[in-house]
Amino acid sequence: MQKKSAKKAIKDTLQVELRAKEAQELYLNICNYLLNNDDKCYIGVIRYKYLLLCDEISTSVSDYLVMEQLLEKMKEKHPLILSALTYIALHKS
């Protein structure tokens, strides 16, 4: 995941401004959570990324779309976890 793509998707989807490093950390934390707690959702995201890459969409665009989908799924299925992970990314020292 490119940091700039994650940052832009977070800003567009959650209306939260994170630095690139924080955005990358949020992405990794969401993936870790899904991998441990909702592997069906995680597999869906991986499948989506694979299809985008097979269609020869640029990496930055596919990363943006994947992060956007990941955030939307988290908002739908795990809103409290998403809020907590976002809060941690925003306020981590």
PDB file of N, CA, C and O in Angstrom:
ATOM      1  N   MET A   1       0.849  -1.177   0.000  1.00  0.00           N
ATOM      2  CA  MET A   1       0.000   0.000   0.000  1.00  0.00           C
ATOM      3  C   MET A   1       0.892   1.236   0.000  1.00  0.00           C
ATOM      4  O   MET A   1       1.755   1.399   0.863  1.00  0.00           O
ATOM      5  N   GLN A   2       0.669   2.092  -0.972  1.00  0.00           N
ATOM      6  CA  GLN A   2       1.406   3.345  -1.025  1.00  0.00           C
ATOM      7  C   GLN A   2       0.827   4.300   0.009  1.00  0.00           C
ATOM      8  O   GLN A   2      -0.391   4.429   0.136  1.00  0.00           O
ATOM      9  N   LYS A   3       1.708   4.967   0.744  1.00  0.00           N
ATOM     10  CA  LYS A   3       1.273   5.833   1.834  1.00  0.00           C
ATOM     11  C   LYS A   3       0.360   6.951   1.353  1.00  0.00           C
ATOM     12  O   LYS A   3      -0.628   7.267   2.016  1.00  0.00           O
ATOM     13  N   LYS A   4       0.672   7.553   0.218  1.00  0.00           N
ATOM     14  CA  LYS A   4      -0.137   8.671  -0.274  1.00  0.00           C
ATOM     15  C   LYS A   4      -1.540   8.212  -0.660  1.00  0.00           C
ATOM     16  O   LYS A   4      -2.512   8.939  -0.450  1.00  0.00           O
ATOM     17  N   SER A   5      -1.649   7.017  -1.219  1.00  0.00           N
ATOM     18  CA  SER A   5      -2.958   6.482  -1.590  1.00  0.00           C
ATOM     19  C   SER A   5      -3.809   6.235  -0.354  1.00  0.00           C
ATOM     20  O   SER A   5      -4.994   6.569  -0.335  1.00  0.00           O
ATOM     21  N   ALA A   6      -3.212   5.655   0.675  1.00  0.00           N
ATOM     22  CA  ALA A   6      -3.934   5.399   1.920  1.00  0.00           C
ATOM     23  C   ALA A   6      -4.371   6.713   2.547  1.00  0.00           C
ATOM     24  O   ALA A   6      -5.507   6.834   3.006  1.00  0.00           O
ATOM     25  N   LYS A   7      -3.490   7.688   2.570  1.00  0.00           N
ATOM     26  CA  LYS A   7      -3.785   8.996   3.166  1.00  0.00           C
ATOM     27  C   LYS A   7      -4.976   9.658   2.469  1.00  0.00           C
ATOM     28  O   LYS A   7      -5.877  10.173   3.130  1.00  0.00           O
ATOM     29  N   LYS A   8      -4.978   9.643   1.146  1.00  0.00           N
ATOM     30  CA  LYS A   8      -6.061  10.274   0.385  1.00  0.00           C
ATOM     31  C   LYS A   8      -7.382   9.530   0.583  1.00  0.00           C
ATOM     32  O   LYS A   8      -8.429  10.160   0.733  1.00  0.00           O
ATOM     33  N   ALA A   9      -7.343   8.212   0.585  1.00  0.00           N
ATOM     34  CA  ALA A   9      -8.567   7.428   0.785  1.00  0.00           C
ATOM     35  C   ALA A   9      -9.148   7.679   2.175  1.00  0.00           C
ATOM     36  O   ALA A   9     -10.366   7.769   2.327  1.00  0.00           O
ATOM     37  N   ILE A  10      -8.304   7.790   3.176  1.00  0.00           N
ATOM     38  CA  ILE A  10      -8.767   8.064   4.542  1.00  0.00           C
ATOM     39  C   ILE A  10      -9.410   9.440   4.606  1.00  0.00           C
ATOM     40  O   ILE A  10     -10.471   9.614   5.206  1.00  0.00           O
ATOM     41  N   LYS A  11      -8.765  10.409   3.986  1.00  0.00           N
ATOM     42  CA  LYS A  11      -9.322  11.764   3.984  1.00  0.00           C
ATOM     43  C   LYS A  11     -10.670  11.798   3.263  1.00  0.00           C
ATOM     44  O   LYS A  11     -11.611  12.425   3.749  1.00  0.00           O
ATOM     45  N   ASP A  12     -10.773  11.135   2.113  1.00  0.00           N
ATOM     46  CA  ASP A  12     -12.006  11.138   1.326  1.00  0.00           C
ATOM     47  C   ASP A  12     -13.130  10.333   1.986  1.00  0.00           C
ATOM     48  O   ASP A  12     -14.296  10.720   1.913  1.00  0.00           O
ATOM     49  N   THR A  13     -12.786   9.231   2.620  1.00  0.00           N
ATOM     50  CA  THR A  13     -13.795   8.333   3.179  1.00  0.00           C
ATOM     51  C   THR A  13     -14.193   8.702   4.608  1.00  0.00           C
ATOM     52  O   THR A  13     -15.377   8.721   4.943  1.00  0.00           O
ATOM     53  N   LEU A  14     -13.201   8.995   5.444  1.00  0.00           N
ATOM     54  CA  LEU A  14     -13.473   9.260   6.857  1.00  0.00           C
ATOM     55  C   LEU A  14     -13.447  10.740   7.212  1.00  0.00           C
ATOM     56  O   LEU A  14     -13.815  11.117   8.325  1.00  0.00           O
ATOM     57  N   GLN A  15     -13.019  11.578   6.281  1.00  0.00           N
ATOM     58  CA  GLN A  15     -12.842  13.003   6.527  1.00  0.00           C
ATOM     59  C   GLN A  15     -11.891  13.249   7.710  1.00  0.00           C
ATOM     60  O   GLN A  15     -12.131  14.112   8.554  1.00  0.00           O
ATOM     61  N   VAL A  16     -10.813  12.468   7.742  1.00  0.00           N
ATOM     62  CA  VAL A  16      -9.786  12.575   8.773  1.00  0.00           C
ATOM     63  C   VAL A  16      -8.454  12.798   8.070  1.00  0.00           C
ATOM     64  O   VAL A  16      -8.112  12.093   7.120  1.00  0.00           O
ATOM     65  N   GLU A  17      -7.719  13.775   8.545  1.00  0.00           N
ATOM     66  CA  GLU A  17      -6.412  14.085   7.954  1.00  0.00           C
ATOM     67  C   GLU A  17      -5.321  13.387   8.768  1.00  0.00           C
ATOM     68  O   GLU A  17      -5.102  13.708   9.936  1.00  0.00           O
ATOM     69  N   LEU A  18      -4.648  12.438   8.142  1.00  0.00           N
ATOM     70  CA  LEU A  18      -3.526  11.743   8.760  1.00  0.00           C
ATOM     71  C   LEU A  18      -2.268  11.994   7.939  1.00  0.00           C
ATOM     72  O   LEU A  18      -2.334  12.246   6.736  1.00  0.00           O
ATOM     73  N   ARG A  19      -1.136  11.922   8.602  1.00  0.00           N
ATOM     74  CA  ARG A  19       0.119  11.957   7.854  1.00  0.00           C
ATOM     75  C   ARG A  19       0.282  10.614   7.154  1.00  0.00           C
ATOM     76  O   ARG A  19      -0.385   9.641   7.504  1.00  0.00           O
ATOM     77  N   ALA A  20       1.163  10.566   6.174  1.00  0.00           N
ATOM     78  CA  ALA A  20       1.341   9.353   5.367  1.00  0.00           C
ATOM     79  C   ALA A  20       1.717   8.148   6.226  1.00  0.00           C
ATOM     80  O   ALA A  20       1.206   7.049   6.015  1.00  0.00           O
ATOM     81  N   LYS A  21       2.596   8.352   7.179  1.00  0.00           N
ATOM     82  CA  LYS A  21       3.023   7.250   8.042  1.00  0.00           C
ATOM     83  C   LYS A  21       1.858   6.739   8.897  1.00  0.00           C
ATOM     84  O   LYS A  21       1.700   5.532   9.080  1.00  0.00           O
ATOM     85  N   GLU A  22       1.052   7.659   9.416  1.00  0.00           N
ATOM     86  CA  GLU A  22      -0.112   7.269  10.222  1.00  0.00           C
ATOM     87  C   GLU A  22      -1.148   6.538   9.371  1.00  0.00           C
ATOM     88  O   GLU A  22      -1.778   5.586   9.832  1.00  0.00           O
ATOM     89  N   ALA A  23      -1.319   6.982   8.141  1.00  0.00           N
ATOM     90  CA  ALA A  23      -2.261   6.333   7.229  1.00  0.00           C
ATOM     91  C   ALA A  23      -1.817   4.897   6.935  1.00  0.00           C
ATOM     92  O   ALA A  23      -2.632   3.975   6.911  1.00  0.00           O
ATOM     93  N   GLN A  24      -0.529   4.729   6.716  1.00  0.00           N
ATOM     94  CA  GLN A  24       0.018   3.395   6.472  1.00  0.00           C
ATOM     95  C   GLN A  24      -0.181   2.506   7.699  1.00  0.00           C
ATOM     96  O   GLN A  24      -0.521   1.330   7.576  1.00  0.00           O
ATOM     97  N   GLU A  25       0.033   3.074   8.862  1.00  0.00           N
ATOM     98  CA  GLU A  25      -0.142   2.323  10.102  1.00  0.00           C
ATOM     99  C   GLU A  25      -1.610   1.925  10.294  1.00  0.00           C
ATOM    100  O   GLU A  25      -1.893   0.806  10.723  1.00  0.00           O
ATOM    101  N   LEU A  26      -2.533   2.818   9.986  1.00  0.00           N
ATOM    102  CA  LEU A  26      -3.954   2.498  10.081  1.00  0.00           C
ATOM    103  C   LEU A  26      -4.310   1.362   9.131  1.00  0.00           C
ATOM    104  O   LEU A  26      -5.037   0.441   9.504  1.00  0.00           O
ATOM    105  N   TYR A  27      -3.804   1.427   7.915  1.00  0.00           N
ATOM    106  CA  TYR A  27      -4.040   0.356   6.938  1.00  0.00           C
ATOM    107  C   TYR A  27      -3.560  -0.988   7.487  1.00  0.00           C
ATOM    108  O   TYR A  27      -4.290  -1.978   7.437  1.00  0.00           O
ATOM    109  N   LEU A  28      -2.355  -1.020   8.001  1.00  0.00           N
ATOM    110  CA  LEU A  28      -1.800  -2.271   8.529  1.00  0.00           C
ATOM    111  C   LEU A  28      -2.585  -2.771   9.738  1.00  0.00           C
ATOM    112  O   LEU A  28      -2.798  -3.975   9.882  1.00  0.00           O
ATOM    113  N   ASN A  29      -3.017  -1.855  10.609  1.00  0.00           N
ATOM    114  CA  ASN A  29      -3.802  -2.251  11.779  1.00  0.00           C
ATOM    115  C   ASN A  29      -5.162  -2.807  11.379  1.00  0.00           C
ATOM    116  O   ASN A  29      -5.640  -3.770  11.979  1.00  0.00           O
ATOM    117  N   ILE A  30      -5.788  -2.208  10.372  1.00  0.00           N
ATOM    118  CA  ILE A  30      -7.068  -2.725   9.883  1.00  0.00           C
ATOM    119  C   ILE A  30      -6.872  -4.112   9.277  1.00  0.00           C
ATOM    120  O   ILE A  30      -7.658  -5.022   9.540  1.00  0.00           O
ATOM    121  N   CYS A  31      -5.838  -4.272   8.475  1.00  0.00           N
ATOM    122  CA  CYS A  31      -5.564  -5.592   7.873  1.00  0.00           C
ATOM    123  C   CYS A  31      -5.306  -6.637   8.946  1.00  0.00           C
ATOM    124  O   CYS A  31      -5.820  -7.752   8.860  1.00  0.00           O
ATOM    125  N   ASN A  32      -4.520  -6.292   9.952  1.00  0.00           N
ATOM    126  CA  ASN A  32      -4.250  -7.236  11.042  1.00  0.00           C
ATOM    127  C   ASN A  32      -5.532  -7.606  11.781  1.00  0.00           C
ATOM    128  O   ASN A  32      -5.749  -8.772  12.114  1.00  0.00           O
ATOM    129  N   TYR A  33      -6.372  -6.617  12.034  1.00  0.00           N
ATOM    130  CA  TYR A  33      -7.640  -6.902  12.713  1.00  0.00           C
ATOM    131  C   TYR A  33      -8.500  -7.853  11.874  1.00  0.00           C
ATOM    132  O   TYR A  33      -9.016  -8.848  12.384  1.00  0.00           O
ATOM    133  N   LEU A  34      -8.646  -7.539  10.593  1.00  0.00           N
ATOM    134  CA  LEU A  34      -9.473  -8.388   9.731  1.00  0.00           C
ATOM    135  C   LEU A  34      -8.894  -9.783   9.581  1.00  0.00           C
ATOM    136  O   LEU A  34      -9.633 -10.767   9.577  1.00  0.00           O
ATOM    137  N   LEU A  35      -7.598  -9.872   9.458  1.00  0.00           N
ATOM    138  CA  LEU A  35      -6.952 -11.173   9.326  1.00  0.00           C
ATOM    139  C   LEU A  35      -7.227 -12.053  10.547  1.00  0.00           C
ATOM    140  O   LEU A  35      -7.413 -13.263  10.420  1.00  0.00           O
ATOM    141  N   ASN A  36      -7.250 -11.440  11.718  1.00  0.00           N
ATOM    142  CA  ASN A  36      -7.476 -12.195  12.955  1.00  0.00           C
ATOM    143  C   ASN A  36      -8.944 -12.392  13.302  1.00  0.00           C
ATOM    144  O   ASN A  36      -9.284 -13.333  14.021  1.00  0.00           O
ATOM    145  N   ASN A  37      -9.831 -11.515  12.802  1.00  0.00           N
ATOM    146  CA  ASN A  37     -11.215 -11.542  13.268  1.00  0.00           C
ATOM    147  C   ASN A  37     -12.281 -11.672  12.186  1.00  0.00           C
ATOM    148  O   ASN A  37     -13.419 -12.032  12.485  1.00  0.00           O
ATOM    149  N   ASP A  38     -11.936 -11.389  10.949  1.00  0.00           N
ATOM    150  CA  ASP A  38     -12.935 -11.450   9.872  1.00  0.00           C
ATOM    151  C   ASP A  38     -12.220 -11.805   8.573  1.00  0.00           C
ATOM    152  O   ASP A  38     -12.125 -10.992   7.654  1.00  0.00           O
ATOM    153  N   ASP A  39     -11.722 -13.030   8.519  1.00  0.00           N
ATOM    154  CA  ASP A  39     -10.926 -13.422   7.363  1.00  0.00           C
ATOM    155  C   ASP A  39     -11.721 -13.427   6.065  1.00  0.00           C
ATOM    156  O   ASP A  39     -11.140 -13.261   4.993  1.00  0.00           O
ATOM    157  N   LYS A  40     -13.028 -13.611   6.135  1.00  0.00           N
ATOM    158  CA  LYS A  40     -13.854 -13.560   4.933  1.00  0.00           C
ATOM    159  C   LYS A  40     -13.793 -12.159   4.307  1.00  0.00           C
ATOM    160  O   LYS A  40     -13.652 -12.026   3.091  1.00  0.00           O
ATOM    161  N   CYS A  41     -13.896 -11.144   5.122  1.00  0.00           N
ATOM    162  CA  CYS A  41     -13.806  -9.757   4.651  1.00  0.00           C
ATOM    163  C   CYS A  41     -12.403  -9.479   4.109  1.00  0.00           C
ATOM    164  O   CYS A  41     -12.254  -8.845   3.065  1.00  0.00           O
ATOM    165  N   TYR A  42     -11.386  -9.947   4.813  1.00  0.00           N
ATOM    166  CA  TYR A  42     -10.007  -9.729   4.397  1.00  0.00           C
ATOM    167  C   TYR A  42      -9.739 -10.391   3.041  1.00  0.00           C
ATOM    168  O   TYR A  42      -9.093  -9.800   2.176  1.00  0.00           O
ATOM    169  N   ILE A  43     -10.230 -11.600   2.863  1.00  0.00           N
ATOM    170  CA  ILE A  43     -10.053 -12.308   1.590  1.00  0.00           C
ATOM    171  C   ILE A  43     -10.750 -11.550   0.464  1.00  0.00           C
ATOM    172  O   ILE A  43     -10.235 -11.480  -0.652  1.00  0.00           O
ATOM    173  N   GLY A  44     -11.918 -10.984   0.753  1.00  0.00           N
ATOM    174  CA  GLY A  44     -12.633 -10.176  -0.241  1.00  0.00           C
ATOM    175  C   GLY A  44     -11.823  -8.972  -0.688  1.00  0.00           C
ATOM    176  O   GLY A  44     -11.815  -8.628  -1.870  1.00  0.00           O
ATOM    177  N   VAL A  45     -11.148  -8.337   0.244  1.00  0.00           N
ATOM    178  CA  VAL A  45     -10.311  -7.180  -0.090  1.00  0.00           C
ATOM    179  C   VAL A  45      -9.115  -7.609  -0.938  1.00  0.00           C
ATOM    180  O   VAL A  45      -8.761  -6.930  -1.902  1.00  0.00           O
ATOM    181  N   ILE A  46      -8.501  -8.719  -0.586  1.00  0.00           N
ATOM    182  CA  ILE A  46      -7.358  -9.228  -1.362  1.00  0.00           C
ATOM    183  C   ILE A  46      -7.805  -9.594  -2.774  1.00  0.00           C
ATOM    184  O   ILE A  46      -7.100  -9.306  -3.741  1.00  0.00           O
ATOM    185  N   ARG A  47      -8.963 -10.222  -2.897  1.00  0.00           N
ATOM    186  CA  ARG A  47      -9.507 -10.571  -4.208  1.00  0.00           C
ATOM    187  C   ARG A  47      -9.743  -9.317  -5.055  1.00  0.00           C
ATOM    188  O   ARG A  47      -9.426  -9.286  -6.244  1.00  0.00           O
ATOM    189  N   TYR A  48     -10.304  -8.287  -4.420  1.00  0.00           N
ATOM    190  CA  TYR A  48     -10.573  -7.022  -5.096  1.00  0.00           C
ATOM    191  C   TYR A  48      -9.273  -6.406  -5.611  1.00  0.00           C
ATOM    192  O   TYR A  48      -9.215  -5.933  -6.745  1.00  0.00           O
ATOM    193  N   LYS A  49      -8.231  -6.412  -4.779  1.00  0.00           N
ATOM    194  CA  LYS A  49      -6.943  -5.861  -5.200  1.00  0.00           C
ATOM    195  C   LYS A  49      -6.367  -6.676  -6.365  1.00  0.00           C
ATOM    196  O   LYS A  49      -5.826  -6.109  -7.314  1.00  0.00           O
ATOM    197  N   TYR A  50      -6.483  -7.963  -6.293  1.00  0.00           N
ATOM    198  CA  TYR A  50      -5.995  -8.823  -7.365  1.00  0.00           C
ATOM    199  C   TYR A  50      -6.697  -8.505  -8.689  1.00  0.00           C
ATOM    200  O   TYR A  50      -6.051  -8.403  -9.732  1.00  0.00           O
ATOM    201  N   LEU A  51      -8.011  -8.351  -8.637  1.00  0.00           N
ATOM    202  CA  LEU A  51      -8.771  -8.033  -9.855  1.00  0.00           C
ATOM    203  C   LEU A  51      -8.360  -6.679 -10.426  1.00  0.00           C
ATOM    204  O   LEU A  51      -8.262  -6.524 -11.643  1.00  0.00           O
ATOM    205  N   LEU A  52      -8.125  -5.714  -9.570  1.00  0.00           N
ATOM    206  CA  LEU A  52      -7.677  -4.397 -10.039  1.00  0.00           C
ATOM    207  C   LEU A  52      -6.307  -4.496 -10.715  1.00  0.00           C
ATOM    208  O   LEU A  52      -6.076  -3.890 -11.761  1.00  0.00           O
ATOM    209  N   LEU A  53      -5.426  -5.248 -10.119  1.00  0.00           N
ATOM    210  CA  LEU A  53      -4.089  -5.400 -10.702  1.00  0.00           C
ATOM    211  C   LEU A  53      -4.138  -6.192 -12.007  1.00  0.00           C
ATOM    212  O   LEU A  53      -3.365  -5.917 -12.925  1.00  0.00           O
ATOM    213  N   CYS A  54      -5.028  -7.162 -12.096  1.00  0.00           N
ATOM    214  CA  CYS A  54      -5.183  -7.923 -13.345  1.00  0.00           C
ATOM    215  C   CYS A  54      -5.708  -7.037 -14.473  1.00  0.00           C
ATOM    216  O   CYS A  54      -5.398  -7.265 -15.642  1.00  0.00           O
ATOM    217  N   ASP A  55      -6.499  -6.031 -14.120  1.00  0.00           N
ATOM    218  CA  ASP A  55      -7.022  -5.096 -15.112  1.00  0.00           C
ATOM    219  C   ASP A  55      -6.020  -4.007 -15.464  1.00  0.00           C
ATOM    220  O   ASP A  55      -6.348  -3.050 -16.165  1.00  0.00           O
ATOM    221  N   GLU A  56      -4.795  -4.161 -14.971  1.00  0.00           N
ATOM    222  CA  GLU A  56      -3.684  -3.258 -15.251  1.00  0.00           C
ATOM    223  C   GLU A  56      -3.954  -1.818 -14.809  1.00  0.00           C
ATOM    224  O   GLU A  56      -3.514  -0.866 -15.453  1.00  0.00           O
ATOM    225  N   ILE A  57      -4.671  -1.678 -13.720  1.00  0.00           N
ATOM    226  CA  ILE A  57      -4.870  -0.360 -13.111  1.00  0.00           C
ATOM    227  C   ILE A  57      -3.600  -0.032 -12.341  1.00  0.00           C
ATOM    228  O   ILE A  57      -3.007  -0.906 -11.708  1.00  0.00           O
ATOM    229  N   SER A  58      -3.186   1.220 -12.397  1.00  0.00           N
ATOM    230  CA  SER A  58      -1.923   1.607 -11.755  1.00  0.00           C
ATOM    231  C   SER A  58      -1.961   1.277 -10.263  1.00  0.00           C
ATOM    232  O   SER A  58      -3.029   1.215  -9.654  1.00  0.00           O
ATOM    233  N   THR A  59      -0.795   1.070  -9.697  1.00  0.00           N
ATOM    234  CA  THR A  59      -0.679   0.691  -8.295  1.00  0.00           C
ATOM    235  C   THR A  59      -1.270   1.754  -7.378  1.00  0.00           C
ATOM    236  O   THR A  59      -1.972   1.421  -6.423  1.00  0.00           O
ATOM    237  N   SER A  60      -1.001   3.017  -7.652  1.00  0.00           N
ATOM    238  CA  SER A  60      -1.516   4.066  -6.767  1.00  0.00           C
ATOM    239  C   SER A  60      -3.042   4.130  -6.805  1.00  0.00           C
ATOM    240  O   SER A  60      -3.678   4.330  -5.770  1.00  0.00           O
ATOM    241  N   VAL A  61      -3.627   3.963  -7.977  1.00  0.00           N
ATOM    242  CA  VAL A  61      -5.093   3.977  -8.088  1.00  0.00           C
ATOM    243  C   VAL A  61      -5.674   2.734  -7.424  1.00  0.00           C
ATOM    244  O   VAL A  61      -6.657   2.837  -6.690  1.00  0.00           O
ATOM    245  N   SER A  62      -5.098   1.582  -7.661  1.00  0.00           N
ATOM    246  CA  SER A  62      -5.635   0.356  -7.043  1.00  0.00           C
ATOM    247  C   SER A  62      -5.483   0.419  -5.523  1.00  0.00           C
ATOM    248  O   SER A  62      -6.373  -0.022  -4.796  1.00  0.00           O
ATOM    249  N   ASP A  63      -4.367   0.962  -5.035  1.00  0.00           N
ATOM    250  CA  ASP A  63      -4.195   1.103  -3.586  1.00  0.00           C
ATOM    251  C   ASP A  63      -5.244   2.028  -2.989  1.00  0.00           C
ATOM    252  O   ASP A  63      -5.779   1.753  -1.915  1.00  0.00           O
ATOM    253  N   TYR A  64      -5.537   3.115  -3.675  1.00  0.00           N
ATOM    254  CA  TYR A  64      -6.583   4.036  -3.216  1.00  0.00           C
ATOM    255  C   TYR A  64      -7.928   3.316  -3.149  1.00  0.00           C
ATOM    256  O   TYR A  64      -8.634   3.406  -2.144  1.00  0.00           O
ATOM    257  N   LEU A  65      -8.279   2.606  -4.215  1.00  0.00           N
ATOM    258  CA  LEU A  65      -9.562   1.902  -4.265  1.00  0.00           C
ATOM    259  C   LEU A  65      -9.661   0.808  -3.210  1.00  0.00           C
ATOM    260  O   LEU A  65     -10.720   0.604  -2.616  1.00  0.00           O
ATOM    261  N   VAL A  66      -8.567   0.112  -2.980  1.00  0.00           N
ATOM    262  CA  VAL A  66      -8.543  -0.947  -1.968  1.00  0.00           C
ATOM    263  C   VAL A  66      -8.725  -0.341  -0.579  1.00  0.00           C
ATOM    264  O   VAL A  66      -9.509  -0.849   0.223  1.00  0.00           O
ATOM    265  N   MET A  67      -8.008   0.739  -0.295  1.00  0.00           N
ATOM    266  CA  MET A  67      -8.138   1.378   1.014  1.00  0.00           C
ATOM    267  C   MET A  67      -9.548   1.919   1.202  1.00  0.00           C
ATOM    268  O   MET A  67     -10.111   1.816   2.292  1.00  0.00           O
ATOM    269  N   GLU A  68     -10.115   2.488   0.164  1.00  0.00           N
ATOM    270  CA  GLU A  68     -11.478   2.998   0.232  1.00  0.00           C
ATOM    271  C   GLU A  68     -12.462   1.866   0.543  1.00  0.00           C
ATOM    272  O   GLU A  68     -13.340   2.019   1.392  1.00  0.00           O
ATOM    273  N   GLN A  69     -12.311   0.736  -0.145  1.00  0.00           N
ATOM    274  CA  GLN A  69     -13.194  -0.398   0.104  1.00  0.00           C
ATOM    275  C   GLN A  69     -12.992  -0.948   1.513  1.00  0.00           C
ATOM    276  O   GLN A  69     -13.954  -1.300   2.195  1.00  0.00           O
ATOM    277  N   LEU A  70     -11.754  -1.017   1.934  1.00  0.00           N
ATOM    278  CA  LEU A  70     -11.438  -1.507   3.272  1.00  0.00           C
ATOM    279  C   LEU A  70     -12.111  -0.641   4.334  1.00  0.00           C
ATOM    280  O   LEU A  70     -12.690  -1.159   5.289  1.00  0.00           O
ATOM    281  N   LEU A  71     -12.034   0.669   4.164  1.00  0.00           N
ATOM    282  CA  LEU A  71     -12.658   1.588   5.117  1.00  0.00           C
ATOM    283  C   LEU A  71     -14.182   1.461   5.098  1.00  0.00           C
ATOM    284  O   LEU A  71     -14.824   1.483   6.148  1.00  0.00           O
ATOM    285  N   GLU A  72     -14.749   1.330   3.916  1.00  0.00           N
ATOM    286  CA  GLU A  72     -16.205   1.180   3.808  1.00  0.00           C
ATOM    287  C   GLU A  72     -16.671  -0.110   4.482  1.00  0.00           C
ATOM    288  O   GLU A  72     -17.679  -0.108   5.189  1.00  0.00           O
ATOM    289  N   LYS A  73     -15.951  -1.205   4.271  1.00  0.00           N
ATOM    290  CA  LYS A  73     -16.313  -2.472   4.912  1.00  0.00           C
ATOM    291  C   LYS A  73     -16.187  -2.369   6.430  1.00  0.00           C
ATOM    292  O   LYS A  73     -17.028  -2.887   7.164  1.00  0.00           O
ATOM    293  N   MET A  74     -15.140  -1.703   6.892  1.00  0.00           N
ATOM    294  CA  MET A  74     -14.959  -1.526   8.335  1.00  0.00           C
ATOM    295  C   MET A  74     -16.067  -0.652   8.914  1.00  0.00           C
ATOM    296  O   MET A  74     -16.562  -0.929  10.007  1.00  0.00           O
ATOM    297  N   LYS A  75     -16.461   0.395   8.200  1.00  0.00           N
ATOM    298  CA  LYS A  75     -17.548   1.254   8.672  1.00  0.00           C
ATOM    299  C   LYS A  75     -18.852   0.463   8.765  1.00  0.00           C
ATOM    300  O   LYS A  75     -19.652   0.673   9.677  1.00  0.00           O
ATOM    301  N   GLU A  76     -19.052  -0.429   7.833  1.00  0.00           N
ATOM    302  CA  GLU A  76     -20.273  -1.228   7.786  1.00  0.00           C
ATOM    303  C   GLU A  76     -20.291  -2.327   8.846  1.00  0.00           C
ATOM    304  O   GLU A  76     -21.289  -2.499   9.546  1.00  0.00           O
ATOM    305  N   LYS A  77     -19.187  -3.072   8.967  1.00  0.00           N
ATOM    306  CA  LYS A  77     -19.174  -4.269   9.802  1.00  0.00           C
ATOM    307  C   LYS A  77     -18.553  -4.073  11.183  1.00  0.00           C
ATOM    308  O   LYS A  77     -18.954  -4.733  12.142  1.00  0.00           O
ATOM    309  N   HIS A  78     -17.576  -3.171  11.290  1.00  0.00           N
ATOM    310  CA  HIS A  78     -16.831  -3.004  12.548  1.00  0.00           C
ATOM    311  C   HIS A  78     -16.596  -1.518  12.845  1.00  0.00           C
ATOM    312  O   HIS A  78     -15.447  -1.092  12.962  1.00  0.00           O
ATOM    313  N   PRO A  79     -17.668  -0.724  12.969  1.00  0.00           N
ATOM    314  CA  PRO A  79     -17.485   0.719  13.122  1.00  0.00           C
ATOM    315  C   PRO A  79     -16.743   1.122  14.397  1.00  0.00           C
ATOM    316  O   PRO A  79     -15.967   2.077  14.374  1.00  0.00           O
ATOM    317  N   LEU A  80     -16.960   0.421  15.500  1.00  0.00           N
ATOM    318  CA  LEU A  80     -16.271   0.779  16.741  1.00  0.00           C
ATOM    319  C   LEU A  80     -14.777   0.489  16.657  1.00  0.00           C
ATOM    320  O   LEU A  80     -13.959   1.263  17.155  1.00  0.00           O
ATOM    321  N   ILE A  81     -14.432  -0.614  16.035  1.00  0.00           N
ATOM    322  CA  ILE A  81     -13.014  -0.955  15.862  1.00  0.00           C
ATOM    323  C   ILE A  81     -12.349   0.080  14.955  1.00  0.00           C
ATOM    324  O   ILE A  81     -11.239   0.532  15.235  1.00  0.00           O
ATOM    325  N   LEU A  82     -13.025   0.453  13.874  1.00  0.00           N
ATOM    326  CA  LEU A  82     -12.475   1.469  12.974  1.00  0.00           C
ATOM    327  C   LEU A  82     -12.269   2.783  13.712  1.00  0.00           C
ATOM    328  O   LEU A  82     -11.239   3.436  13.544  1.00  0.00           O
ATOM    329  N   SER A  83     -13.236   3.170  14.522  1.00  0.00           N
ATOM    330  CA  SER A  83     -13.094   4.408  15.297  1.00  0.00           C
ATOM    331  C   SER A  83     -11.907   4.330  16.246  1.00  0.00           C
ATOM    332  O   SER A  83     -11.133   5.279  16.365  1.00  0.00           O
ATOM    333  N   ALA A  84     -11.770   3.199  16.915  1.00  0.00           N
ATOM    334  CA  ALA A  84     -10.664   3.030  17.859  1.00  0.00           C
ATOM    335  C   ALA A  84      -9.316   3.056  17.145  1.00  0.00           C
ATOM    336  O   ALA A  84      -8.385   3.719  17.603  1.00  0.00           O
ATOM    337  N   LEU A  85      -9.206   2.344  16.034  1.00  0.00           N
ATOM    338  CA  LEU A  85      -7.943   2.319  15.297  1.00  0.00           C
ATOM    339  C   LEU A  85      -7.598   3.696  14.726  1.00  0.00           C
ATOM    340  O   LEU A  85      -6.432   4.091  14.708  1.00  0.00           O
ATOM    341  N   THR A  86      -8.610   4.419  14.263  1.00  0.00           N
ATOM    342  CA  THR A  86      -8.389   5.764  13.736  1.00  0.00           C
ATOM    343  C   THR A  86      -7.952   6.707  14.856  1.00  0.00           C
ATOM    344  O   THR A  86      -7.046   7.521  14.673  1.00  0.00           O
ATOM    345  N   TYR A  87      -8.592   6.594  15.998  1.00  0.00           N
ATOM    346  CA  TYR A  87      -8.230   7.425  17.147  1.00  0.00           C
ATOM    347  C   TYR A  87      -6.780   7.165  17.559  1.00  0.00           C
ATOM    348  O   TYR A  87      -6.028   8.099  17.836  1.00  0.00           O
ATOM    349  N   ILE A  88      -6.405   5.915  17.595  1.00  0.00           N
ATOM    350  CA  ILE A  88      -5.033   5.559  17.969  1.00  0.00           C
ATOM    351  C   ILE A  88      -4.044   6.152  16.954  1.00  0.00           C
ATOM    352  O   ILE A  88      -3.017   6.709  17.341  1.00  0.00           O
ATOM    353  N   ALA A  89      -4.351   6.034  15.680  1.00  0.00           N
ATOM    354  CA  ALA A  89      -3.462   6.584  14.645  1.00  0.00           C
ATOM    355  C   ALA A  89      -3.349   8.096  14.764  1.00  0.00           C
ATOM    356  O   ALA A  89      -2.272   8.654  14.557  1.00  0.00           O
ATOM    357  N   LEU A  90      -4.442   8.761  15.093  1.00  0.00           N
ATOM    358  CA  LEU A  90      -4.439  10.220  15.216  1.00  0.00           C
ATOM    359  C   LEU A  90      -3.669  10.711  16.436  1.00  0.00           C
ATOM    360  O   LEU A  90      -2.977  11.726  16.374  1.00  0.00           O
ATOM    361  N   HIS A  91      -3.792   9.998  17.524  1.00  0.00           N
ATOM    362  CA  HIS A  91      -3.279  10.500  18.801  1.00  0.00           C
ATOM    363  C   HIS A  91      -2.063   9.752  19.338  1.00  0.00           C
ATOM    364  O   HIS A  91      -1.653   9.973  20.478  1.00  0.00           O
ATOM    365  N   LYS A  92      -1.500   8.892  18.547  1.00  0.00           N
ATOM    366  CA  LYS A  92      -0.307   8.164  18.976  1.00  0.00           C
ATOM    367  C   LYS A  92       0.865   9.128  19.065  1.00  0.00           C
ATOM    368  O   LYS A  92       1.089   9.924  18.153  1.00  0.00           O
ATOM    369  N   SER A  93       1.589   9.061  20.125  1.00  0.00           N
ATOM    370  CA  SER A  93       2.735   9.993  20.324  1.00  0.00           C
ATOM    371  C   SER A  93       3.949   9.562  19.563  1.00  0.00           C
ATOM    372  O   SER A  93       4.983  10.227  19.622  1.00  0.00           O
TER     373      SER A  93
END
